[in-house]
Amino acid sequence: MPDHEAVDYKWVTIEEFMEMVNCNQMIPTINFGKEDYEAALKLVE
């Protein structure tokens, strides 16, 4: 990761990720819904 782009990182499930977004624990760079994130993840499998 480029310098100063992230404070920390960890691997999470799509459910954990959506919970983090919903609880304002992170700010997504693009406002997608759960289905959009799941579709994106399938592209990299």
PDB file of N, CA, C and O in Angstrom:
ATOM      1  N   MET A   1       0.828  -1.181   0.000  1.00  0.00           N
ATOM      2  CA  MET A   1       0.000   0.000   0.000  1.00  0.00           C
ATOM      3  C   MET A   1       0.879   1.253   0.000  1.00  0.00           C
ATOM      4  O   MET A   1       1.879   1.328   0.713  1.00  0.00           O
ATOM      5  N   PRO A   2       0.492   2.213  -0.797  1.00  0.00           N
ATOM      6  CA  PRO A   2       1.258   3.466  -0.791  1.00  0.00           C
ATOM      7  C   PRO A   2       1.235   4.124   0.593  1.00  0.00           C
ATOM      8  O   PRO A   2       0.302   3.934   1.373  1.00  0.00           O
ATOM      9  N   ASP A   3       2.259   4.880   0.870  1.00  0.00           N
ATOM     10  CA  ASP A   3       2.353   5.575   2.159  1.00  0.00           C
ATOM     11  C   ASP A   3       1.122   6.432   2.421  1.00  0.00           C
ATOM     12  O   ASP A   3       0.613   7.105   1.526  1.00  0.00           O
ATOM     13  N   HIS A   4       0.658   6.394   3.654  1.00  0.00           N
ATOM     14  CA  HIS A   4      -0.434   7.234   4.159  1.00  0.00           C
ATOM     15  C   HIS A   4      -1.799   6.956   3.529  1.00  0.00           C
ATOM     16  O   HIS A   4      -2.734   7.731   3.730  1.00  0.00           O
ATOM     17  N   GLU A   5      -1.934   5.857   2.765  1.00  0.00           N
ATOM     18  CA  GLU A   5      -3.229   5.532   2.168  1.00  0.00           C
ATOM     19  C   GLU A   5      -4.116   4.763   3.139  1.00  0.00           C
ATOM     20  O   GLU A   5      -5.341   4.806   3.023  1.00  0.00           O
ATOM     21  N   ALA A   6      -3.521   4.067   4.085  1.00  0.00           N
ATOM     22  CA  ALA A   6      -4.294   3.258   5.028  1.00  0.00           C
ATOM     23  C   ALA A   6      -3.649   3.328   6.396  1.00  0.00           C
ATOM     24  O   ALA A   6      -2.433   3.474   6.525  1.00  0.00           O
ATOM     25  N   VAL A   7      -4.490   3.220   7.418  1.00  0.00           N
ATOM     26  CA  VAL A   7      -3.996   3.192   8.789  1.00  0.00           C
ATOM     27  C   VAL A   7      -3.663   1.765   9.177  1.00  0.00           C
ATOM     28  O   VAL A   7      -2.667   1.518   9.856  1.00  0.00           O
ATOM     29  N   ASP A   8      -4.500   0.818   8.746  1.00  0.00           N
ATOM     30  CA  ASP A   8      -4.334  -0.585   9.088  1.00  0.00           C
ATOM     31  C   ASP A   8      -5.083  -1.412   8.055  1.00  0.00           C
ATOM     32  O   ASP A   8      -5.813  -0.859   7.233  1.00  0.00           O
ATOM     33  N   TYR A   9      -4.913  -2.713   8.085  1.00  0.00           N
ATOM     34  CA  TYR A   9      -5.649  -3.579   7.175  1.00  0.00           C
ATOM     35  C   TYR A   9      -5.837  -4.943   7.810  1.00  0.00           C
ATOM     36  O   TYR A   9      -5.098  -5.329   8.716  1.00  0.00           O
ATOM     37  N   LYS A  10      -6.853  -5.682   7.319  1.00  0.00           N
ATOM     38  CA  LYS A  10      -7.073  -7.065   7.723  1.00  0.00           C
ATOM     39  C   LYS A  10      -7.995  -7.711   6.708  1.00  0.00           C
ATOM     40  O   LYS A  10      -8.752  -7.020   6.027  1.00  0.00           O
ATOM     41  N   TRP A  11      -7.939  -9.035   6.601  1.00  0.00           N
ATOM     42  CA  TRP A  11      -8.834  -9.781   5.724  1.00  0.00           C
ATOM     43  C   TRP A  11     -10.161  -9.964   6.441  1.00  0.00           C
ATOM     44  O   TRP A  11     -10.185 -10.311   7.622  1.00  0.00           O
ATOM     45  N   VAL A  12     -11.262  -9.733   5.741  1.00  0.00           N
ATOM     46  CA  VAL A  12     -12.592  -9.902   6.321  1.00  0.00           C
ATOM     47  C   VAL A  12     -13.514 -10.559   5.302  1.00  0.00           C
ATOM     48  O   VAL A  12     -13.251 -10.537   4.099  1.00  0.00           O
ATOM     49  N   THR A  13     -14.591 -11.138   5.799  1.00  0.00           N
ATOM     50  CA  THR A  13     -15.622 -11.667   4.907  1.00  0.00           C
ATOM     51  C   THR A  13     -16.445 -10.509   4.373  1.00  0.00           C
ATOM     52  O   THR A  13     -16.349  -9.391   4.879  1.00  0.00           O
ATOM     53  N   ILE A  14     -17.254 -10.769   3.352  1.00  0.00           N
ATOM     54  CA  ILE A  14     -18.103  -9.711   2.812  1.00  0.00           C
ATOM     55  C   ILE A  14     -19.078  -9.223   3.882  1.00  0.00           C
ATOM     56  O   ILE A  14     -19.396  -8.035   3.929  1.00  0.00           O
ATOM     57  N   GLU A  15     -19.553 -10.117   4.736  1.00  0.00           N
ATOM     58  CA  GLU A  15     -20.466  -9.722   5.814  1.00  0.00           C
ATOM     59  C   GLU A  15     -19.768  -8.808   6.815  1.00  0.00           C
ATOM     60  O   GLU A  15     -20.335  -7.800   7.237  1.00  0.00           O
ATOM     61  N   GLU A  16     -18.542  -9.157   7.194  1.00  0.00           N
ATOM     62  CA  GLU A  16     -17.776  -8.311   8.114  1.00  0.00           C
ATOM     63  C   GLU A  16     -17.500  -6.942   7.485  1.00  0.00           C
ATOM     64  O   GLU A  16     -17.571  -5.913   8.158  1.00  0.00           O
ATOM     65  N   PHE A  17     -17.184  -6.945   6.190  1.00  0.00           N
ATOM     66  CA  PHE A  17     -16.911  -5.693   5.498  1.00  0.00           C
ATOM     67  C   PHE A  17     -18.137  -4.789   5.504  1.00  0.00           C
ATOM     68  O   PHE A  17     -18.036  -3.602   5.816  1.00  0.00           O
ATOM     69  N   MET A  18     -19.302  -5.350   5.157  1.00  0.00           N
ATOM     70  CA  MET A  18     -20.526  -4.551   5.119  1.00  0.00           C
ATOM     71  C   MET A  18     -20.872  -4.037   6.508  1.00  0.00           C
ATOM     72  O   MET A  18     -21.357  -2.913   6.640  1.00  0.00           O
ATOM     73  N   GLU A  19     -20.636  -4.830   7.544  1.00  0.00           N
ATOM     74  CA  GLU A  19     -20.875  -4.382   8.917  1.00  0.00           C
ATOM     75  C   GLU A  19     -19.950  -3.220   9.277  1.00  0.00           C
ATOM     76  O   GLU A  19     -20.372  -2.262   9.926  1.00  0.00           O
ATOM     77  N   MET A  20     -18.690  -3.308   8.856  1.00  0.00           N
ATOM     78  CA  MET A  20     -17.746  -2.225   9.110  1.00  0.00           C
ATOM     79  C   MET A  20     -18.198  -0.939   8.412  1.00  0.00           C
ATOM     80  O   MET A  20     -18.099   0.147   8.984  1.00  0.00           O
ATOM     81  N   VAL A  21     -18.691  -1.061   7.183  1.00  0.00           N
ATOM     82  CA  VAL A  21     -19.183   0.115   6.459  1.00  0.00           C
ATOM     83  C   VAL A  21     -20.413   0.676   7.161  1.00  0.00           C
ATOM     84  O   VAL A  21     -20.513   1.885   7.374  1.00  0.00           O
ATOM     85  N   ASN A  22     -21.351  -0.200   7.521  1.00  0.00           N
ATOM     86  CA  ASN A  22     -22.597   0.237   8.157  1.00  0.00           C
ATOM     87  C   ASN A  22     -22.362   0.876   9.525  1.00  0.00           C
ATOM     88  O   ASN A  22     -23.142   1.731   9.946  1.00  0.00           O
ATOM     89  N   CYS A  23     -21.304   0.476  10.220  1.00  0.00           N
ATOM     90  CA  CYS A  23     -20.995   1.026  11.550  1.00  0.00           C
ATOM     91  C   CYS A  23     -19.982   2.163  11.479  1.00  0.00           C
ATOM     92  O   CYS A  23     -19.465   2.600  12.507  1.00  0.00           O
ATOM     93  N   ASN A  24     -19.695   2.645  10.267  1.00  0.00           N
ATOM     94  CA  ASN A  24     -18.751   3.744  10.059  1.00  0.00           C
ATOM     95  C   ASN A  24     -17.353   3.441  10.590  1.00  0.00           C
ATOM     96  O   ASN A  24     -16.642   4.350  11.020  1.00  0.00           O
ATOM     97  N   GLN A  25     -16.955   2.164  10.563  1.00  0.00           N
ATOM     98  CA  GLN A  25     -15.600   1.792  10.966  1.00  0.00           C
ATOM     99  C   GLN A  25     -14.615   2.003   9.823  1.00  0.00           C
ATOM    100  O   GLN A  25     -13.403   2.031  10.036  1.00  0.00           O
ATOM    101  N   MET A  26     -15.130   2.149   8.630  1.00  0.00           N
ATOM    102  CA  MET A  26     -14.297   2.448   7.469  1.00  0.00           C
ATOM    103  C   MET A  26     -15.139   3.212   6.466  1.00  0.00           C
ATOM    104  O   MET A  26     -16.368   3.171   6.505  1.00  0.00           O
ATOM    105  N   ILE A  27     -14.481   3.889   5.593  1.00  0.00           N
ATOM    106  CA  ILE A  27     -15.179   4.659   4.575  1.00  0.00           C
ATOM    107  C   ILE A  27     -14.824   4.062   3.221  1.00  0.00           C
ATOM    108  O   ILE A  27     -13.675   4.157   2.789  1.00  0.00           O
ATOM    109  N   PRO A  28     -15.788   3.449   2.546  1.00  0.00           N
ATOM    110  CA  PRO A  28     -15.480   2.876   1.227  1.00  0.00           C
ATOM    111  C   PRO A  28     -15.208   3.988   0.223  1.00  0.00           C
ATOM    112  O   PRO A  28     -15.786   5.071   0.318  1.00  0.00           O
ATOM    113  N   THR A  29     -14.339   3.724  -0.728  1.00  0.00           N
ATOM    114  CA  THR A  29     -14.020   4.737  -1.729  1.00  0.00           C
ATOM    115  C   THR A  29     -15.129   4.880  -2.758  1.00  0.00           C
ATOM    116  O   THR A  29     -15.263   5.926  -3.394  1.00  0.00           O
ATOM    117  N   ILE A  30     -15.922   3.829  -2.920  1.00  0.00           N
ATOM    118  CA  ILE A  30     -17.061   3.850  -3.838  1.00  0.00           C
ATOM    119  C   ILE A  30     -18.251   3.287  -3.085  1.00  0.00           C
ATOM    120  O   ILE A  30     -18.112   2.291  -2.376  1.00  0.00           O
ATOM    121  N   ASN A  31     -19.402   3.892  -3.219  1.00  0.00           N
ATOM    122  CA  ASN A  31     -20.587   3.457  -2.487  1.00  0.00           C
ATOM    123  C   ASN A  31     -21.311   2.341  -3.235  1.00  0.00           C
ATOM    124  O   ASN A  31     -22.219   2.600  -4.024  1.00  0.00           O
ATOM    125  N   PHE A  32     -20.902   1.097  -2.980  1.00  0.00           N
ATOM    126  CA  PHE A  32     -21.541  -0.076  -3.551  1.00  0.00           C
ATOM    127  C   PHE A  32     -22.415  -0.734  -2.500  1.00  0.00           C
ATOM    128  O   PHE A  32     -22.226  -0.524  -1.302  1.00  0.00           O
ATOM    129  N   GLY A  33     -23.362  -1.520  -2.947  1.00  0.00           N
ATOM    130  CA  GLY A  33     -24.145  -2.365  -2.053  1.00  0.00           C
ATOM    131  C   GLY A  33     -23.483  -3.722  -1.920  1.00  0.00           C
ATOM    132  O   GLY A  33     -22.497  -4.002  -2.600  1.00  0.00           O
ATOM    133  N   LYS A  34     -24.008  -4.554  -1.062  1.00  0.00           N
ATOM    134  CA  LYS A  34     -23.426  -5.876  -0.807  1.00  0.00           C
ATOM    135  C   LYS A  34     -23.322  -6.699  -2.087  1.00  0.00           C
ATOM    136  O   LYS A  34     -22.310  -7.363  -2.309  1.00  0.00           O
ATOM    137  N   GLU A  35     -24.351  -6.664  -2.930  1.00  0.00           N
ATOM    138  CA  GLU A  35     -24.340  -7.451  -4.167  1.00  0.00           C
ATOM    139  C   GLU A  35     -23.216  -7.008  -5.091  1.00  0.00           C
ATOM    140  O   GLU A  35     -22.591  -7.836  -5.754  1.00  0.00           O
ATOM    141  N   ASP A  36     -22.955  -5.702  -5.138  1.00  0.00           N
ATOM    142  CA  ASP A  36     -21.880  -5.190  -5.982  1.00  0.00           C
ATOM    143  C   ASP A  36     -20.521  -5.670  -5.497  1.00  0.00           C
ATOM    144  O   ASP A  36     -19.674  -6.058  -6.302  1.00  0.00           O
ATOM    145  N   TYR A  37     -20.308  -5.644  -4.173  1.00  0.00           N
ATOM    146  CA  TYR A  37     -19.041  -6.122  -3.620  1.00  0.00           C
ATOM    147  C   TYR A  37     -18.874  -7.619  -3.860  1.00  0.00           C
ATOM    148  O   TYR A  37     -17.787  -8.077  -4.211  1.00  0.00           O
ATOM    149  N   GLU A  38     -19.944  -8.376  -3.671  1.00  0.00           N
ATOM    150  CA  GLU A  38     -19.868  -9.817  -3.908  1.00  0.00           C
ATOM    151  C   GLU A  38     -19.544 -10.111  -5.367  1.00  0.00           C
ATOM    152  O   GLU A  38     -18.744 -11.002  -5.650  1.00  0.00           O
ATOM    153  N   ALA A  39     -20.147  -9.383  -6.291  1.00  0.00           N
ATOM    154  CA  ALA A  39     -19.866  -9.572  -7.715  1.00  0.00           C
ATOM    155  C   ALA A  39     -18.409  -9.252  -8.027  1.00  0.00           C
ATOM    156  O   ALA A  39     -17.769  -9.969  -8.795  1.00  0.00           O
ATOM    157  N   ALA A  40     -17.886  -8.191  -7.443  1.00  0.00           N
ATOM    158  CA  ALA A  40     -16.487  -7.815  -7.654  1.00  0.00           C
ATOM    159  C   ALA A  40     -15.560  -8.898  -7.127  1.00  0.00           C
ATOM    160  O   ALA A  40     -14.554  -9.210  -7.764  1.00  0.00           O
ATOM    161  N   LEU A  41     -15.881  -9.480  -5.972  1.00  0.00           N
ATOM    162  CA  LEU A  41     -15.045 -10.536  -5.410  1.00  0.00           C
ATOM    163  C   LEU A  41     -15.035 -11.772  -6.298  1.00  0.00           C
ATOM    164  O   LEU A  41     -14.012 -12.448  -6.401  1.00  0.00           O
ATOM    165  N   LYS A  42     -16.149 -12.073  -6.935  1.00  0.00           N
ATOM    166  CA  LYS A  42     -16.211 -13.238  -7.833  1.00  0.00           C
ATOM    167  C   LYS A  42     -15.304 -13.055  -9.040  1.00  0.00           C
ATOM    168  O   LYS A  42     -14.818 -14.039  -9.597  1.00  0.00           O
ATOM    169  N   LEU A  43     -15.067 -11.822  -9.452  1.00  0.00           N
ATOM    170  CA  LEU A  43     -14.194 -11.552 -10.596  1.00  0.00           C
ATOM    171  C   LEU A  43     -12.751 -11.908 -10.318  1.00  0.00           C
ATOM    172  O   LEU A  43     -11.998 -12.186 -11.251  1.00  0.00           O
ATOM    173  N   VAL A  44     -12.343 -11.906  -9.050  1.00  0.00           N
ATOM    174  CA  VAL A  44     -10.952 -12.182  -8.718  1.00  0.00           C
ATOM    175  C   VAL A  44     -10.718 -13.595  -8.230  1.00  0.00           C
ATOM    176  O   VAL A  44      -9.588 -13.951  -7.898  1.00  0.00           O
ATOM    177  N   GLU A  45     -11.757 -14.407  -8.178  1.00  0.00           N
ATOM    178  CA  GLU A  45     -11.590 -15.802  -7.717  1.00  0.00           C
ATOM    179  C   GLU A  45     -10.905 -16.641  -8.745  1.00  0.00           C
ATOM    180  O   GLU A  45     -10.685 -17.832  -8.523  1.00  0.00           O
TER     181      GLU A  45
END
